Amino acid sequence: MKRYQDDFKASIVKMHPEEKRSIRSLPEEYGVSPAAIHNWVKGAKSVELEDGTEVTSKEFKQLQKENK
């Protein structure tokens, strides 16, 4: 499995909403699977906690694991 650096993932995720790029157009240009980009976008969505702070869904899942 190929690993990508976090800054590369973040730049791809930013292109989706900011440049209105479709998840399908990005893999063709950057050579990353559509499933990987979909997971990166999904993981970057924010979740609001009870105290009003926002974290990414990836961070939220990590917090849930730690609380168990």
C-alpha positions as CSV (number, residue, x, y, z in Angstrom):
1,M,0.0,0.0,0.0
2,K,1.4,3.4,-1.0
3,R,1.6,6.0,1.8
4,Y,1.1,9.7,1.1
5,Q,2.4,12.6,3.2
6,D,-0.2,14.5,5.2
7,D,0.5,17.8,3.4
8,F,-0.1,16.1,0.0
9,K,-3.4,14.7,1.3
10,A,-4.4,18.1,2.7
11,S,-3.8,19.8,-0.6
12,I,-5.9,17.3,-2.5
13,V,-8.7,17.6,0.1
14,K,-8.6,21.4,-0.2
15,M,-9.0,21.3,-4.0
16,H,-12.3,19.5,-3.8
17,P,-14.4,22.3,-2.3
18,E,-12.2,25.3,-2.9
19,E,-11.6,24.7,-6.6
20,K,-14.8,22.8,-7.0
21,R,-12.9,19.8,-8.3
22,S,-14.7,16.5,-8.4
23,I,-13.3,13.5,-6.6
24,R,-13.2,11.7,-10.0
25,S,-11.1,14.4,-11.7
26,L,-8.4,14.4,-9.0
27,P,-7.2,10.8,-9.3
28,E,-6.6,11.3,-13.1
29,E,-4.3,14.2,-12.4
30,Y,-2.5,13.0,-9.3
31,G,-2.4,9.2,-9.7
32,V,-4.3,8.5,-6.5
33,S,-7.2,6.1,-6.3
34,P,-10.7,7.7,-6.1
35,A,-11.4,5.6,-3.0
36,A,-8.3,7.1,-1.2
37,I,-9.4,10.6,-2.1
38,H,-12.9,9.9,-0.9
39,N,-11.6,8.6,2.4
40,W,-9.4,11.7,2.8
41,V,-12.3,14.0,2.1
42,K,-14.6,12.1,4.5
43,G,-11.9,12.1,7.2
44,A,-11.4,15.8,6.9
45,K,-15.0,16.8,7.6
46,S,-15.6,18.5,10.9
47,V,-17.5,17.3,13.8
48,E,-18.7,19.6,16.6
49,L,-18.2,18.4,20.1
50,E,-20.5,19.0,23.0
51,D,-18.3,21.8,24.3
52,G,-18.5,23.6,20.9
53,T,-15.1,22.8,19.6
54,E,-14.7,21.3,16.2
55,V,-12.4,18.4,15.2
56,T,-12.1,16.4,12.0
57,S,-14.0,13.1,11.8
58,K,-10.6,11.3,11.9
59,E,-9.7,13.1,15.2
60,F,-13.2,12.3,16.5
61,K,-12.8,8.6,15.9
62,Q,-9.4,8.7,17.6
63,L,-11.0,10.4,20.6
64,Q,-13.7,7.8,20.7
65,K,-11.1,5.0,20.7
66,E,-9.2,6.7,23.6
67,N,-12.4,7.0,25.6
68,K,-13.1,3.3,25.4
